[in-house]
């Protein structure tokens, strides 16, 4: 990953706002400008809009198929499949890295 790229994490409600803008919903009109800026930043590879596990689970809970698909389309287009690792995986790796720095090579442990 290019260190110059900004990573912007969006909560579910912001993804919904962007989907409303993308799909030309009247309640999304006020988000069109930011949608365009984010899309341009993604296309120019200046920013990354990653998804995390919560975005997938919250989107999956939407019972209206059309609404869920519209939201997923925008999330897929803007995230470009960038994702954040689950917190528990990151913590385990950081602990192992710290212990290795202190004690040297550790035996294989399956977290």
Secondary structure, DSSP 4 states (H G I P E B T S, - for coil): --TTSEE----HHHHHHHHHHHTT-GGGGGGHHHHHHHHHHHHTTSEE--B-HHHHHHHHT---HHHHHHHHHHHHHHHTT-BPPPHHHHHHHHHHHHHHHHHSSPPP---
